[in-house]
Amino acid sequence: MVVDDHPMWRDAVARDLAEAGFDVTATAGDGEQAVRRAPAAAPDVLVLDLNLPAKPGVQVCKELVGTLPGLRVLVLSASGEHADVLEAVKSGATGYLLKSASTEELIDAVRRTAAGDPVFTPGLAGLVLGEYRRLASEPAPAAGAGEPEAPRLTDRETEVLRLVAKGLSYKQIAERLVISHRTVQNHVQNTLGKLQLHNRVELVRYAIERGLDEG
C-alpha cells in the first residue's frame, strides 16, 4: 500500500512497484484515509510518506503497526533529518528511504522490507543503531518486586537474536547457521511472541540492551 499526499508521486511509486511484480492493494492521499483503508487492503508492506495532511505519518505508522500484525512499514520521505528518522523508527517503521533514491533502490527496499530486513538509506542505519546503543546505556528503571521473570529463549533463538542484533539479514543468518530462511523467520517470530515485541526494530533494541551484539 502506498501513502503519499502528492498524486503524481503516489501514482508513479504505485506504478513502479506494480511493474516490478508487487501487488499494490491500495493507495491513500492522507493519514486518515490510510488508517481507514489499510485494514481492508491488508498490505504486507506500507510505503509511507511522513508529511501527510489529516494525520502525520508517524501517527499512521504507530496506529497501523499496533493493529495489523505482521505489517512492515517503509518510510519514503524527502526529509533526512535525524529527528524524523528516529521518530519514524520509534513509531514502528522497519526502514527509511529518502525520496532521492532510484526506482531500483525503492524496489529492492520494498522487497527486503517484505522479507523482514531493516532497510535504511546509507548513513541512517548507523544513526539508528547509535541511538539504540545510547538508550541501552541509560540506567534501567528499578525492577519492581512483582515484575515477572524474563521469558526463557532457547539456545538457537538466542543465537539468532545475537546475529539479528549485529545487523545480519535473515539470508545471512540462514547461511551462517546452515538452516533455511524460513527457519530463521520462525525463530524470530517465536522470539517476538515470547518477548511481546512487535517488530524487528524492537527486537534489535532488546538485544542491544542485553549486550547480545557484543563479541
C-alpha contacts under 8 A as a table, 3 or more apart, distances in Angstrom:
res1	aa1	res2	aa2	distance
1	M	24	V	5.60
1	M	25	T	5.63
1	M	26	A	4.89
1	M	27	T	5.45
1	M	28	A	7.95
1	M	38	A	7.59
1	M	41	A	7.64
1	M	43	P	5.78
1	M	45	V	6.50
1	M	46	L	4.94
1	M	47	V	6.12
2	V	10	R	6.59
2	V	13	V	7.43
2	V	14	A	6.38
2	V	24	V	7.53
2	V	26	A	6.68
2	V	27	T	4.73
2	V	28	A	6.53
2	V	46	L	6.11
2	V	47	V	4.83
2	V	48	L	6.22
3	V	10	R	6.83
3	V	27	T	5.60
3	V	28	A	4.75
3	V	29	G	5.89
3	V	30	D	7.02
3	V	31	G	7.84
3	V	34	A	6.60
3	V	46	L	7.47
3	V	47	V	6.15
3	V	48	L	4.94
3	V	49	D	6.13
4	D	7	P	7.25
4	D	9	W	7.35
4	D	10	R	5.42
4	D	27	T	7.98
4	D	28	A	6.50
4	D	29	G	5.19
4	D	30	D	6.71
4	D	48	L	6.53
4	D	49	D	5.28
4	D	52	L	6.92
5	D	10	R	7.23
5	D	28	A	7.52
5	D	29	G	4.28
5	D	30	D	5.68
5	D	49	D	7.89
5	D	52	L	6.05
5	D	53	P	7.28
6	H	9	W	5.43
6	H	10	R	5.97
6	H	29	G	7.12
7	P	10	R	5.05
7	P	11	D	5.95
7	P	29	G	7.23
8	M	11	D	5.25
8	M	12	A	6.07
9	W	12	A	5.11
9	W	13	V	6.18
10	R	13	V	5.32
10	R	14	A	6.17
10	R	27	T	7.55
10	R	29	G	7.96
11	D	14	A	5.09
11	D	15	R	5.98
12	A	15	R	5.07
12	A	16	D	6.09
13	V	16	D	5.15
13	V	17	L	6.18
14	A	17	L	5.25
14	A	18	A	6.10
14	A	24	V	6.49
14	A	27	T	7.74
15	R	18	A	5.07
15	R	19	E	6.06
16	D	19	E	5.17
16	D	20	A	6.24
16	D	103	T	7.17
16	D	107	I	7.95
17	L	20	A	5.01
17	L	21	G	6.57
17	L	22	F	5.46
17	L	23	D	7.74
17	L	24	V	7.23
17	L	107	I	6.51
18	A	21	G	5.20
18	A	22	F	4.87
18	A	23	D	5.97
18	A	24	V	6.20
19	E	22	F	7.23
20	A	107	I	7.19
24	V	27	T	7.71
25	T	41	A	5.51
25	T	42	A	7.57
25	T	43	P	6.42
26	A	37	R	7.42
26	A	38	A	7.60
26	A	41	A	6.02
27	T	34	A	7.57
28	A	31	G	7.66
28	A	33	Q	5.76
28	A	34	A	5.24
28	A	37	R	7.62
29	G	33	Q	6.77
29	G	34	A	7.37
29	G	52	L	7.74
30	D	33	Q	5.44
30	D	34	A	6.27
30	D	52	L	5.40
30	D	53	P	5.26
30	D	54	A	6.03
30	D	55	K	6.90
31	G	34	A	5.05
31	G	35	V	6.35
31	G	52	L	5.87
31	G	53	P	6.28
31	G	54	A	5.55
31	G	55	K	4.36
31	G	56	P	6.10
31	G	57	G	6.46
31	G	60	V	5.97
32	E	35	V	5.28
32	E	36	R	6.21
32	E	54	A	5.84
32	E	55	K	5.80
32	E	60	V	7.80
33	Q	36	R	5.05
33	Q	37	R	6.02
34	A	37	R	5.29
34	A	38	A	5.83
34	A	60	V	7.24
35	V	38	A	5.64
35	V	39	P	7.53
35	V	60	V	6.30
35	V	63	E	7.51
35	V	64	L	6.66
36	R	39	P	6.97
37	R	40	A	5.86
37	R	41	A	6.18
38	A	41	A	4.96
38	A	42	A	5.75
38	A	43	P	6.89
38	A	64	L	7.68
39	P	42	A	5.19
39	P	68	L	7.10
42	A	68	L	7.88
43	P	46	L	6.51
43	P	71	L	6.91
44	D	70	G	6.94
44	D	71	L	5.21
44	D	72	R	6.23
44	D	114	A	6.54
45	V	71	L	5.95
45	V	72	R	4.85
45	V	73	V	5.64
45	V	74	L	7.03
45	V	110	V	7.23
45	V	113	T	7.11
45	V	114	A	6.04
46	L	71	L	7.29
46	L	72	R	6.26
46	L	73	V	4.73
46	L	74	L	6.05
46	L	75	V	7.99
47	V	73	V	6.15
47	V	74	L	4.94
47	V	75	V	5.78
47	V	76	L	6.35
47	V	110	V	7.88
48	L	57	G	6.79
48	L	73	V	6.94
48	L	74	L	6.17
48	L	75	V	4.70
48	L	76	L	5.66
48	L	77	S	7.73
49	D	52	L	6.76
49	D	57	G	6.09
49	D	75	V	5.82
49	D	76	L	5.22
49	D	77	S	5.26
50	L	56	P	6.13
50	L	57	G	3.94
50	L	58	V	6.30
50	L	75	V	7.00
50	L	76	L	7.56
50	L	77	S	6.16
51	N	56	P	6.00
51	N	57	G	6.08
51	N	77	S	7.82
52	L	55	K	6.18
52	L	56	P	5.11
52	L	57	G	5.96
53	P	56	P	6.58
55	K	59	Q	6.64
55	K	60	V	6.78
56	P	59	Q	5.47
56	P	60	V	6.44
57	G	60	V	4.97
57	G	61	C	6.08
58	V	61	C	4.98
58	V	62	K	6.12
58	V	87	E	7.06
58	V	88	A	5.57
58	V	91	S	5.94
59	Q	62	K	5.05
59	Q	63	E	6.12
59	Q	91	S	7.38
60	V	63	E	5.29
60	V	64	L	6.07
61	C	64	L	5.40
61	C	65	V	5.89
61	C	73	V	7.03
61	C	88	A	7.71
61	C	91	S	6.12
61	C	92	G	6.36
61	C	93	A	6.72
62	K	65	V	5.46
62	K	66	G	6.07
62	K	91	S	4.85
62	K	92	G	6.03
63	E	66	G	5.21
63	E	67	T	6.33
64	L	67	T	5.12
64	L	68	L	5.64
64	L	71	L	7.65
65	V	68	L	5.51
65	V	69	P	6.77
65	V	70	G	7.85
65	V	71	L	6.00
65	V	72	R	7.39
65	V	73	V	7.89
65	V	92	G	6.37
65	V	198	H	7.80
66	G	69	P	7.24
66	G	198	H	7.85
68	L	71	L	5.75
69	P	198	H	7.83
70	G	199	N	7.93
72	R	93	A	6.85
72	R	94	T	5.98
72	R	113	T	6.66
72	R	114	A	6.81
72	R	116	G	7.49
72	R	199	N	8.00
73	V	92	G	7.31
73	V	93	A	4.74
73	V	94	T	5.37
73	V	95	G	6.69
73	V	113	T	7.57
74	L	93	A	6.06
74	L	94	T	5.88
74	L	95	G	4.74
74	L	96	Y	5.71
74	L	97	L	7.25
74	L	109	A	7.90
74	L	110	V	7.12
74	L	113	T	6.82
74	L	119	V	7.86
75	V	88	A	7.51
75	V	93	A	6.71
75	V	95	G	6.13
75	V	96	Y	4.67
75	V	97	L	6.05
76	L	96	Y	6.14
76	L	97	L	4.93
76	L	98	L	5.60
76	L	99	K	5.85
77	S	80	G	7.51
77	S	96	Y	7.55
77	S	97	L	6.47
77	S	98	L	5.05
77	S	99	K	5.39
78	A	98	L	5.55
78	A	99	K	5.09
78	A	100	S	7.31
79	S	84	D	7.15
79	S	98	L	6.81
80	G	84	D	7.16
80	G	85	V	6.87
80	G	98	L	6.66
81	E	84	D	5.37
81	E	85	V	6.43
82	H	85	V	5.11
82	H	86	L	6.19
82	H	124	L	7.92
82	H	127	L	7.63
83	A	86	L	5.29
83	A	87	E	6.04
84	D	87	E	5.15
84	D	88	A	6.10
85	V	88	A	5.22
85	V	89	V	6.31
85	V	96	Y	6.89
85	V	124	L	7.71
85	V	128	V	7.88
86	L	89	V	5.13
86	L	90	K	6.07
86	L	128	V	6.54
86	L	131	E	7.95
87	E	90	K	5.12
87	E	91	S	6.18
88	A	91	S	5.15
88	A	92	G	6.62
88	A	93	A	5.61
88	A	96	Y	7.93
89	V	92	G	5.22
89	V	93	A	4.67
89	V	94	T	6.67
89	V	95	G	7.36
89	V	128	V	7.93
89	V	201	V	7.38
90	K	93	A	7.16
92	G	199	N	7.19
92	G	201	V	7.35
93	A	96	Y	7.38
93	A	201	V	7.87
94	T	113	T	6.81
94	T	116	G	7.77
94	T	117	D	7.50
94	T	118	P	5.18
94	T	119	V	6.86
94	T	199	N	7.57
94	T	200	R	7.19
94	T	201	V	6.37
95	G	113	T	7.00
95	G	118	P	5.16
95	G	119	V	4.40
95	G	120	F	5.30
96	Y	119	V	6.33
96	Y	120	F	4.84
96	Y	121	T	6.40
96	Y	124	L	7.99
97	L	101	A	6.98
97	L	106	L	7.67
97	L	109	A	7.88
97	L	119	V	7.48
97	L	120	F	5.70
97	L	121	T	5.05
98	L	101	A	5.76
98	L	121	T	6.47
101	A	105	E	5.92
101	A	106	L	6.52
102	S	105	E	5.12
102	S	106	L	6.30
103	T	106	L	5.06
103	T	107	I	6.18
104	E	107	I	5.19
104	E	108	D	6.13
105	E	108	D	5.11
105	E	109	A	5.96
106	L	109	A	4.97
106	L	110	V	6.17
107	I	110	V	5.23
107	I	111	R	6.20
108	D	111	R	5.09
108	D	112	R	6.13
109	A	112	R	5.15
109	A	113	T	5.94
109	A	119	V	6.14
110	V	113	T	4.99
110	V	114	A	6.08
111	R	114	A	5.22
111	R	115	A	6.47
112	R	115	A	4.99
112	R	116	G	6.45
112	R	117	D	5.39
112	R	118	P	7.52
112	R	119	V	7.04
113	T	116	G	5.08
113	T	117	D	5.24
113	T	118	P	6.29
113	T	119	V	6.54
114	A	117	D	7.47
115	A	170	Y	7.95
116	G	170	Y	7.71
116	G	200	R	7.19
117	D	169	S	5.84
117	D	170	Y	7.06
117	D	200	R	7.82
118	P	200	R	7.48
118	P	201	V	7.35
119	V	125	A	7.74
120	F	123	G	7.76
120	F	124	L	5.77
120	F	125	A	5.44
121	T	124	L	5.69
121	T	125	A	7.16
122	P	125	A	6.59
123	G	126	G	5.86
123	G	127	L	6.83
124	L	127	L	4.98
124	L	128	V	6.32
125	A	128	V	5.25
125	A	129	L	6.21
126	G	129	L	5.13
126	G	130	G	5.90
127	L	130	G	5.06
127	L	131	E	6.22
128	V	131	E	5.13
128	V	132	Y	6.39
129	L	132	Y	5.17
129	L	133	R	6.26
130	G	133	R	5.07
130	G	134	R	6.23
131	E	134	R	5.00
131	E	135	L	6.20
132	Y	135	L	5.02
132	Y	136	A	5.92
132	Y	205	R	5.82
132	Y	208	I	7.22
132	Y	209	E	7.97
133	R	136	A	4.97
133	R	137	S	6.15
133	R	205	R	7.96
133	R	208	I	6.62
133	R	209	E	7.36
134	R	137	S	5.22
134	R	138	E	6.71
135	L	138	E	5.43
135	L	209	E	7.93
136	A	139	P	7.83
136	A	205	R	7.52
136	A	208	I	6.62
136	A	209	E	4.53
137	S	209	E	7.34
143	A	147	E	6.41
144	G	147	E	5.24
151	P	194	K	6.14
151	P	195	L	6.35
152	R	194	K	7.90
153	L	157	E	5.87
153	L	158	T	6.12
153	L	191	T	7.09
153	L	194	K	7.78
154	T	157	E	5.12
154	T	158	T	6.21
155	D	158	T	5.14
155	D	159	E	6.14
156	R	159	E	4.90
156	R	160	V	6.18
156	R	187	H	7.84
157	E	160	V	5.15
157	E	161	L	6.05
157	E	187	H	5.68
157	E	188	V	7.22
157	E	191	T	6.61
158	T	161	L	4.95
158	T	162	R	6.10
159	E	162	R	5.16
159	E	163	L	6.52
160	V	163	L	5.23
160	V	164	V	6.18
160	V	173	I	7.03
160	V	184	V	7.15
160	V	187	H	7.23
160	V	188	V	7.36
161	L	164	V	4.99
161	L	165	A	6.18
161	L	188	V	7.34
161	L	203	L	7.71
161	L	204	V	7.80
161	L	207	A	6.69
161	L	212	L	7.61
162	R	165	A	5.17
162	R	166	K	6.50
162	R	207	A	6.75
162	R	212	L	5.05
162	R	213	D	5.71
163	L	166	K	5.03
163	L	167	G	6.69
163	L	168	L	5.83
163	L	173	I	6.58
163	L	213	D	7.28
164	V	167	G	5.29
164	V	168	L	5.44
164	V	169	S	7.05
164	V	170	Y	7.80
164	V	173	I	7.76
164	V	204	V	6.53
165	A	168	L	7.49
165	A	203	L	7.76
165	A	204	V	4.85
165	A	205	R	7.69
165	A	207	A	5.78
165	A	208	I	6.35
165	A	212	L	6.70
165	A	213	D	5.11
166	K	213	D	5.12
168	L	171	K	8.00
168	L	172	Q	5.85
168	L	173	I	6.25
169	S	172	Q	5.17
169	S	173	I	6.24
170	Y	173	I	5.03
170	Y	174	A	6.06
170	Y	181	H	6.18
170	Y	184	V	6.31
170	Y	185	Q	7.14
171	K	174	A	5.10
171	K	175	E	6.28
171	K	181	H	5.79
172	Q	175	E	5.13
172	Q	176	R	6.13
173	I	176	R	5.09
173	I	177	L	6.08
173	I	181	H	7.97
173	I	184	V	7.19
174	A	177	L	5.36
174	A	178	V	5.59
174	A	179	I	4.93
174	A	180	S	5.44
174	A	181	H	5.34
174	A	183	T	7.85
174	A	184	V	6.22
175	E	178	V	4.98
175	E	179	I	6.67
175	E	180	S	7.79
176	R	179	I	8.00
179	I	183	T	6.47
179	I	184	V	7.25
180	S	183	T	5.14
180	S	184	V	6.53
181	H	184	V	5.20
181	H	185	Q	6.39
182	R	185	Q	5.04
182	R	186	N	6.18
183	T	186	N	4.99
183	T	187	H	6.24
184	V	187	H	5.16
184	V	188	V	6.27
185	Q	188	V	5.10
185	Q	189	Q	6.11
186	N	189	Q	5.07
186	N	190	N	6.09
187	H	190	N	5.14
187	H	191	T	6.11
188	V	191	T	5.04
188	V	192	L	6.10
189	Q	192	L	5.08
189	Q	193	G	6.22
190	N	193	G	5.12
190	N	194	K	6.22
191	T	194	K	5.10
191	T	195	L	6.06
192	L	195	L	5.27
192	L	196	Q	5.70
192	L	197	L	4.96
192	L	198	H	6.49
192	L	199	N	7.18
192	L	203	L	7.05
193	G	196	Q	5.00
193	G	197	L	6.59
194	K	197	L	7.96
197	L	202	E	6.25
197	L	203	L	6.69
198	H	202	E	6.75
199	N	202	E	5.58
199	N	203	L	6.44
200	R	203	L	4.79
200	R	204	V	6.18
201	V	204	V	5.20
201	V	205	R	6.42
202	E	205	R	5.10
202	E	206	Y	6.19
203	L	206	Y	5.04
203	L	207	A	6.21
204	V	207	A	5.11
204	V	208	I	6.11
205	R	208	I	5.13
205	R	209	E	6.07
206	Y	209	E	5.22
206	Y	210	R	6.56
207	A	210	R	5.22
207	A	211	G	6.34
207	A	212	L	5.20
207	A	213	D	6.75
208	I	211	G	4.90
208	I	212	L	5.69
208	I	213	D	5.72
209	E	212	L	7.73
211	G	214	E	5.62
212	L	215	G	7.89
